Amino acid sequence: MSFIKVCFWNLQNLFDTTLSDIALHFDYTPANGWDETVRDIKIDNIVKGISSTFPSGPDLIGMCEIENEYLAQEIATKLNRNLDRNDYSVAKYKDSPDIRGIDTGLIYSNSIFEYIDSKSYNMNLRYPTRDIFYIKLKVLSNNSNLHVFVNHWPSRRGKDDFTESDETEFARSFVAENCGKLIDDILKIPKEKSFRLPKCLIDCPEYEKDFKPYDQDAITDKLDKDEIRRRNDNLLKILDDVWNENIILMGDFNDEPYNKSLVKFLNAIPNPDQLRDWRTIFRLKRKDWYNTKSDREIYLEEKPYLYNCMWKLIPDGTHYFYKTNSLFLFDQFIVSRGLLNNLKNLQIDLDSVKIHKNGLSLGSNLLDEKFDDSVNRDNKKKLHTYQKYSPMAFKFSKTKIFDLYKNVKEKKELEIILEEALKLNLNENITKIIKDKLKGLTDRLYKIQKDKGYHANFAQDPNTGFSDHFPIKCIIKIN
């Protein structure tokens, strides 16, 4: 038996050094210290982290927070060199020449997979959010299809640090519902064919005698009932064959496995027994006293359940949040019934699903002398013990220097000038210029004060670290 080794990692703001609106927004620019040297150090560190997930490296690598395809190619090239391999390829977008913004991507082994297709699905709220990246691969050794969805769902934080997670819940639920629709399109026959299914597919001894002669499902006495049963059995096999396709979703979902977006809207659950075949689904619906729907209507409305592989890892997590001193299990693997139960020659090994932390935590990368048992806000070289096992985020040496005293003084002077300008009822354009400059100074001061906070200053050497998330990994058996 052979295996597919899989990992997913949120790479934490892996920007290129070319200027873009999003890079400027996050200060990832050469002028601010994010130059080619620092970028390459981060890529090298990421490559070491990915290489450490399995002895010979993974065969399928999902990524998010990566700016463009060039960076993905750099990672693939360095992985080939680091692991003495030559089979890593980057999955291409079908409808775009490169990966846009801080986006998702996939690296795969071309000695294990044949690339079939890929597409980026837009998720548009009133403002655009990150796309869902879909890739169809074929396993060369047994011709099995593997459908991969790489996700990075909307942030809990919203537009600022004061947004509560329930205020952004609607955005993740929206993406979950759309992601579920993409899953439906793979696991169910097209709707135009669904509408032509007979009303009764199982256990139809009387074949509903009240059918009208013109009903498309009318069964005359002359029709062989055994032939109808054979026809329905064949239809069930077709429905189950599609229902059993191999699908794996991986990503940073920005929600826990038990949150509404995943459980209610995506239908990703912890109970494998609910991932049923169609005959069982129809029979259970028949037992429901209140059900008046035909098998055809049941088929049209039924949403496929998925299995979330991460429940057994709770309360462990992949992303540390200092405000609550806890780890969140945002990074997850979710699979279809086929991949869970080996129905199409591929099966996920649930025991292999793990959070990979070896060498990637602060504790394993910082000297003991940098830890302290008490919070010391004055000494930024000391780190509180509770942060010791959090992911080692990449910290780069910033060259931009703010003169805090000068900015505060200038802000006070501008406030006085604005007050006088308003009293004198000066030209509206003049007051707007003062207001805009005042707002810019206010925002800058807020950012400086935020960056000077204790929790934003880990005791790390500059240009070190990996990501603020731990990677996750698993194994898929090829049967």
Legacy VTK file of the C-alpha trace (Angstrom):
# vtk DataFile Version 3.0
C-alpha trace
ASCII
DATASET POLYDATA
POINTS 479 float
0.000 0.000 0.000
1.242 3.473 -0.873
0.409 6.827 0.710
-0.171 10.486 -0.044
1.343 12.755 2.604
-0.627 15.978 3.007
-0.014 19.210 4.864
-1.629 22.634 5.064
-0.048 25.793 6.448
-1.081 29.422 6.859
2.214 31.078 5.905
1.492 34.397 7.685
1.835 37.330 5.308
4.230 35.916 2.740
4.521 38.972 0.512
6.758 39.591 -2.446
8.949 42.716 -2.468
7.171 44.270 -5.449
4.920 47.143 -4.414
1.191 46.426 -4.287
-1.744 48.049 -2.502
-2.093 45.204 -0.015
1.653 45.058 0.734
1.697 48.801 1.317
-1.285 48.492 3.651
0.566 45.973 5.839
3.936 47.779 5.562
5.569 44.843 3.746
7.785 47.027 1.590
11.553 47.332 1.027
11.456 50.814 2.568
10.119 49.265 5.764
12.729 46.482 5.894
10.843 43.797 3.924
13.471 43.367 1.213
14.551 40.378 -0.898
17.015 39.191 1.751
14.364 39.108 4.496
11.759 37.584 2.155
14.168 34.795 1.168
14.986 34.093 4.830
11.272 33.645 5.514
10.869 31.336 2.481
13.878 29.283 3.626
12.357 28.967 7.107
8.993 27.931 5.645
10.696 25.331 3.450
12.449 23.896 6.525
9.116 23.764 8.358
7.292 22.024 5.489
10.191 19.595 5.013
10.001 18.605 8.677
6.350 17.482 8.506
7.305 14.097 6.997
10.691 12.325 6.602
10.755 12.856 2.823
8.398 15.817 2.814
4.685 16.008 1.945
3.201 15.180 -1.478
0.342 17.680 -1.323
0.843 21.116 0.242
-2.015 23.566 0.750
-1.063 27.155 1.596
-2.736 30.442 2.416
-1.513 34.012 3.003
0.802 33.852 -0.005
0.770 36.828 -2.372
1.519 35.388 -5.795
2.492 32.404 -7.906
6.161 33.429 -8.039
6.448 32.847 -4.280
4.738 29.448 -4.595
7.217 28.495 -7.329
10.093 29.605 -5.108
8.834 27.362 -2.307
8.421 24.410 -4.716
11.931 24.918 -6.150
13.554 25.123 -2.715
11.563 22.122 -1.454
12.850 20.054 -4.399
16.394 21.098 -3.541
16.023 20.666 0.232
14.392 17.218 0.013
16.384 15.964 -2.995
13.192 15.695 -5.038
12.253 16.935 -8.501
8.486 16.394 -8.562
6.926 19.473 -6.950
4.608 21.520 -9.197
2.342 24.497 -8.489
-1.350 24.180 -9.354
-2.415 26.915 -11.759
-5.525 29.032 -11.559
-7.774 28.408 -14.539
-9.176 31.928 -14.740
-6.227 34.039 -13.584
-2.527 34.297 -14.571
-1.404 34.412 -10.950
-2.570 34.201 -7.364
-4.045 37.557 -6.381
-3.441 39.282 -3.090
-2.907 37.282 0.093
-4.384 34.147 -1.310
-4.449 30.353 -1.354
-2.308 27.942 -3.346
-1.402 24.285 -3.784
1.852 22.449 -4.473
1.528 18.805 -5.581
3.798 15.924 -6.555
3.628 15.355 -10.307
4.982 11.826 -9.796
1.878 10.932 -7.751
-0.780 13.143 -9.356
-1.888 14.181 -12.797
-3.205 17.734 -12.761
-6.693 17.844 -14.338
-8.229 21.215 -13.614
-8.356 24.141 -11.188
-10.522 27.164 -10.617
-10.764 30.115 -8.272
-14.307 30.762 -7.035
-15.020 34.370 -6.117
-16.697 35.056 -2.780
-18.238 38.522 -2.998
-19.876 40.190 -0.043
-20.327 43.959 -0.244
-16.554 43.856 -0.262
-14.663 40.982 -1.917
-13.299 38.314 0.402
-10.780 35.564 -0.285
-11.549 33.071 -3.033
-11.977 29.320 -2.656
-9.334 27.515 -4.718
-10.502 24.229 -6.285
-8.117 21.686 -7.822
-8.980 18.356 -9.451
-6.175 15.776 -9.430
-5.962 12.178 -10.600
-3.857 9.625 -8.696
-1.588 8.055 -11.309
-1.284 4.636 -9.658
-5.015 3.814 -9.567
-6.771 6.553 -11.624
-8.766 7.786 -8.605
-9.950 11.375 -8.608
-9.100 13.641 -5.695
-10.977 16.943 -5.438
-9.112 19.500 -3.299
-10.524 22.752 -1.896
-8.022 25.169 -0.323
-9.733 27.711 1.930
-8.984 30.875 3.869
-12.292 32.108 5.280
-12.969 35.709 6.427
-11.181 36.874 9.551
-12.866 37.061 12.942
-11.203 40.397 13.536
-13.023 42.300 10.825
-11.624 45.743 10.089
-10.085 46.392 13.521
-8.993 44.712 16.741
-12.219 45.655 18.528
-14.571 43.602 16.327
-16.145 40.614 18.095
-16.185 37.242 16.323
-19.989 37.097 16.253
-20.024 40.360 14.268
-18.128 38.661 11.425
-19.879 35.277 11.728
-22.214 36.090 8.815
-19.231 36.385 6.430
-17.891 32.906 7.239
-21.399 31.441 7.085
-21.828 33.007 3.639
-18.575 31.454 2.398
-19.486 28.114 4.030
-22.833 28.040 2.205
-21.131 28.788 -1.104
-18.461 26.189 -0.429
-21.249 23.687 0.318
-22.803 24.480 -3.073
-19.474 23.628 -4.768
-19.429 20.320 -2.857
-23.025 19.599 -3.995
-21.983 20.107 -7.611
-19.450 17.282 -7.264
-21.439 14.835 -5.103
-24.814 15.066 -6.872
-25.949 14.624 -10.465
-26.887 17.843 -12.295
-30.288 19.297 -11.433
-31.632 18.847 -14.958
-31.053 15.103 -14.528
-32.334 15.122 -10.939
-35.694 16.465 -12.121
-36.077 13.382 -14.339
-35.599 10.883 -11.511
-38.702 8.793 -10.686
-40.709 9.845 -7.667
-40.107 6.496 -6.009
-36.661 4.878 -6.046
-36.867 2.255 -3.275
-39.556 -0.003 -1.792
-42.319 0.912 -4.245
-44.594 -2.197 -4.228
-47.782 -0.407 -5.252
-46.128 2.270 -7.402
-48.627 4.839 -6.285
-51.912 3.746 -7.910
-53.310 7.266 -7.953
-50.939 8.408 -10.720
-52.714 10.106 -13.593
-52.224 8.581 -17.070
-50.302 11.659 -18.239
-47.921 11.634 -15.229
-44.346 11.021 -16.412
-43.936 8.553 -13.534
-47.141 6.625 -14.280
-46.577 2.863 -14.279
-49.051 0.785 -16.188
-50.055 -2.760 -15.283
-48.306 -3.989 -18.408
-44.895 -2.810 -17.157
-42.688 -5.471 -15.575
-42.257 -4.591 -11.876
-38.970 -6.494 -11.710
-37.664 -4.413 -14.581
-38.583 -1.248 -12.662
-36.730 -2.497 -9.598
-33.657 -3.232 -11.708
-33.889 0.230 -13.229
-34.143 1.840 -9.788
-31.236 -0.234 -8.465
-29.115 0.982 -11.356
-30.148 4.568 -10.662
-29.181 4.182 -7.005
-25.768 2.884 -8.067
-25.297 5.943 -10.285
-26.331 8.307 -7.475
-24.017 6.556 -4.993
-21.113 6.524 -7.460
-21.248 10.325 -7.670
-22.019 10.608 -3.926
-18.808 8.717 -3.103
-16.308 11.020 -4.847
-13.069 11.729 -2.940
-13.017 15.300 -1.592
-10.678 16.938 0.905
-11.092 20.483 2.168
-8.111 22.063 3.878
-7.567 25.556 5.126
-7.709 28.233 7.767
-11.466 28.483 8.367
-11.166 31.140 11.124
-13.765 29.171 13.084
-13.591 26.213 15.441
-14.911 22.804 14.239
-18.041 23.287 16.378
-18.920 26.779 15.091
-22.092 27.392 13.090
-20.386 28.108 9.762
-18.833 24.638 9.680
-21.526 22.542 11.344
-24.721 24.155 10.085
-23.787 25.720 6.739
-20.986 23.458 5.464
-22.490 20.338 7.124
-19.060 19.274 8.443
-19.763 17.112 11.489
-17.944 14.842 13.991
-20.246 11.807 13.539
-19.169 9.525 10.639
-22.401 7.499 10.889
-24.348 10.371 9.344
-22.439 10.084 6.066
-24.932 7.594 4.569
-25.647 5.996 1.184
-28.803 6.959 -0.716
-30.842 3.831 0.051
-30.351 4.457 3.783
-31.214 8.156 3.407
-34.467 7.376 1.562
-35.478 4.701 4.084
-34.851 6.964 7.079
-36.874 9.745 5.468
-39.721 7.269 4.890
-39.786 6.508 8.600
-40.254 10.177 9.382
-43.980 10.533 10.135
-44.041 14.099 8.826
-42.298 13.377 5.541
-44.594 13.741 2.532
-41.856 14.185 -0.072
-41.040 11.834 -2.903
-37.599 10.276 -3.258
-36.928 12.708 -6.080
-37.694 15.707 -3.847
-35.565 14.227 -1.052
-32.643 13.860 -3.458
-32.967 17.419 -4.703
-33.012 18.894 -1.182
-30.544 16.654 0.671
-27.232 18.317 1.582
-24.214 16.017 1.791
-22.618 15.649 5.202
-18.835 15.936 5.463
-16.582 14.595 8.200
-14.436 17.056 10.138
-11.239 15.232 11.078
-10.163 17.717 13.766
-12.644 17.142 16.612
-10.405 14.589 18.317
-7.668 17.266 18.638
-9.802 19.684 20.687
-8.769 21.527 22.932
-5.416 21.726 21.144
-5.065 24.340 18.441
-3.039 25.800 15.605
-3.251 29.547 16.280
-2.438 31.278 19.566
-4.499 34.277 20.704
-2.905 36.258 23.508
-6.091 38.062 24.650
-7.672 34.796 25.793
-4.389 32.919 26.365
-5.643 30.011 24.255
-5.081 28.094 21.051
-7.747 28.091 18.325
-8.216 25.103 16.030
-8.823 27.192 12.907
-6.776 25.026 10.512
-8.657 21.875 9.547
-9.017 18.867 7.249
-12.586 17.991 6.213
-13.389 15.004 3.977
-16.241 13.471 2.017
-17.917 10.118 2.674
-15.899 8.487 -0.118
-12.517 9.542 1.253
-13.558 8.635 4.801
-14.786 5.127 3.981
-12.462 4.069 1.129
-15.307 3.907 -1.401
-13.193 4.979 -4.367
-9.729 3.558 -3.641
-8.530 6.414 -1.421
-8.941 6.669 2.352
-7.831 9.206 4.918
-5.947 7.738 7.868
-7.661 9.459 10.802
-4.881 8.472 13.203
-2.420 10.425 11.057
-4.259 13.751 11.433
-1.985 15.916 13.585
-0.846 19.448 14.367
2.845 19.672 13.519
4.735 21.625 16.177
8.223 20.134 16.193
10.736 22.979 16.030
8.050 25.547 15.213
7.061 26.828 18.654
8.559 29.796 20.482
9.736 27.466 23.216
11.787 25.346 20.837
13.392 28.365 19.191
14.152 30.774 22.044
16.747 30.514 24.759
15.492 29.740 28.270
16.973 33.009 29.491
14.385 34.848 27.393
11.499 33.342 29.369
10.157 34.769 32.594
7.417 33.581 34.976
5.909 37.029 35.288
4.744 39.531 32.725
7.440 42.177 32.477
6.174 45.000 30.284
9.356 47.013 30.680
11.726 44.277 29.566
10.688 43.163 26.072
13.482 40.575 26.043
11.521 38.478 28.539
8.589 36.314 27.489
5.820 35.067 29.726
5.717 31.299 30.184
2.195 30.904 28.802
3.431 32.015 25.371
6.202 29.445 25.305
4.257 26.913 23.211
2.667 29.319 20.738
3.669 29.300 17.034
6.833 31.178 16.203
5.593 34.057 14.054
8.039 35.605 11.608
9.386 38.909 12.953
11.430 41.045 10.584
13.623 43.991 11.420
11.715 47.145 10.462
13.652 50.190 9.296
10.812 52.698 9.443
11.366 54.969 12.454
8.578 56.953 14.063
9.303 60.006 16.216
6.568 59.459 18.782
7.131 62.756 20.652
7.137 64.759 17.409
3.920 63.087 16.217
2.081 63.734 19.496
3.165 67.384 19.491
2.124 67.810 15.843
-1.265 66.215 16.569
-1.975 68.657 19.412
-0.972 71.619 17.218
-3.255 70.403 14.407
-6.173 70.017 16.802
-5.741 73.670 17.892
-5.459 74.839 14.261
-8.569 72.881 13.271
-10.539 74.333 16.187
-9.571 77.890 15.151
-10.320 77.190 11.473
-13.804 75.981 12.335
-14.449 79.066 14.490
-13.374 81.362 11.658
-15.515 79.399 9.180
-12.610 79.035 6.759
-12.845 77.524 3.281
-14.143 73.946 3.403
-11.206 72.600 1.382
-8.733 74.013 3.923
-10.496 72.414 6.876
-10.685 69.118 4.967
-6.906 69.127 4.432
-6.374 69.717 8.168
-8.887 66.990 9.085
-7.270 64.472 6.713
-3.798 65.167 8.088
-5.112 64.914 11.636
-6.744 61.573 10.871
-3.514 60.266 9.341
-1.553 61.274 12.438
-4.167 59.742 14.745
-4.065 56.441 12.852
-0.253 56.451 12.890
-0.113 57.093 16.633
-2.615 54.312 17.282
-0.466 51.923 15.262
2.717 52.952 17.088
1.086 52.503 20.490
-0.333 49.138 19.432
3.072 47.936 18.162
4.723 49.046 21.396
2.341 46.858 23.416
3.911 43.929 25.264
2.120 41.177 23.368
3.246 42.464 19.961
6.907 42.239 20.953
8.019 38.632 21.329
11.591 38.163 22.469
12.851 37.114 19.055
15.860 38.065 17.055
14.937 40.022 13.911
14.352 38.134 10.637
13.434 34.895 12.412
10.422 32.648 12.739
8.009 30.759 10.527
4.313 31.619 10.899
1.743 32.539 13.518
-0.011 29.215 12.780
1.149 25.645 13.212
0.813 23.463 10.082
-1.525 20.443 10.058
-0.801 17.136 8.366
-2.395 13.797 7.484
-1.937 10.706 5.316
-4.247 9.397 2.588
-3.953 5.686 1.795
-3.929 4.629 -1.868
-5.787 1.299 -2.181
LINES 1 480
479 0 1 2 3 4 5 6 7 8 9 10 11 12 13 14 15 16 17 18 19 20 21 22 23 24 25 26 27 28 29 30 31 32 33 34 35 36 37 38 39 40 41 42 43 44 45 46 47 48 49 50 51 52 53 54 55 56 57 58 59 60 61 62 63 64 65 66 67 68 69 70 71 72 73 74 75 76 77 78 79 80 81 82 83 84 85 86 87 88 89 90 91 92 93 94 95 96 97 98 99 100 101 102 103 104 105 106 107 108 109 110 111 112 113 114 115 116 117 118 119 120 121 122 123 124 125 126 127 128 129 130 131 132 133 134 135 136 137 138 139 140 141 142 143 144 145 146 147 148 149 150 151 152 153 154 155 156 157 158 159 160 161 162 163 164 165 166 167 168 169 170 171 172 173 174 175 176 177 178 179 180 181 182 183 184 185 186 187 188 189 190 191 192 193 194 195 196 197 198 199 200 201 202 203 204 205 206 207 208 209 210 211 212 213 214 215 216 217 218 219 220 221 222 223 224 225 226 227 228 229 230 231 232 233 234 235 236 237 238 239 240 241 242 243 244 245 246 247 248 249 250 251 252 253 254 255 256 257 258 259 260 261 262 263 264 265 266 267 268 269 270 271 272 273 274 275 276 277 278 279 280 281 282 283 284 285 286 287 288 289 290 291 292 293 294 295 296 297 298 299 300 301 302 303 304 305 306 307 308 309 310 311 312 313 314 315 316 317 318 319 320 321 322 323 324 325 326 327 328 329 330 331 332 333 334 335 336 337 338 339 340 341 342 343 344 345 346 347 348 349 350 351 352 353 354 355 356 357 358 359 360 361 362 363 364 365 366 367 368 369 370 371 372 373 374 375 376 377 378 379 380 381 382 383 384 385 386 387 388 389 390 391 392 393 394 395 396 397 398 399 400 401 402 403 404 405 406 407 408 409 410 411 412 413 414 415 416 417 418 419 420 421 422 423 424 425 426 427 428 429 430 431 432 433 434 435 436 437 438 439 440 441 442 443 444 445 446 447 448 449 450 451 452 453 454 455 456 457 458 459 460 461 462 463 464 465 466 467 468 469 470 471 472 473 474 475 476 477 478
